[in-house]
Amino acid sequence: MNIEEVKLVVQEINDFISSGLWFDFEIKKYFDGELSLYGGLSLSHPDIEIKFKDIFFISLPMIWKTDTKETILNVLEGEDEKETSEKFQVEYLHYIFKFTPEDYPSDFGCLIAAKEISYNFLKA
């Protein structure tokens, strides 16, 4: 994936999430370099699955809440990307994704370094 494709997927995910009153997330599974997160108004009946492939690192709680009035997911660029890449020694061609959780300090971020991102809607 190139950066334009990544940004498009991130925007589509944010557009969907912003339509909800709130969104909760949880790590559903990690296997063979692929991470699946489920999100929705209820984790018992999630609305979306977000997949990250070819994971380099993960730094996030198992479950977290988000305020849909804010931008929930970003791909780091510029100085933020550089600092985080140096801190975690992220390998070339990995994008750093940052979720913004509710009820955590403003400088806290749920971080995932991966080469690809995709999503699936879980409800019709």
Buried (B, 14 or more C-beta within 10 A) or exposed (E): BEEEEBBEBBEEBBEBBEEBEEBBBBBBEEEEEBBBBBBBBEBEEBBBBBBBBBBBBBEBBEEBEBEBEEBBBBBBEEEBBEEBBEEBEBEEEBBBBBBBBBEEEEEBBBBBBBBBBEBEEEEE
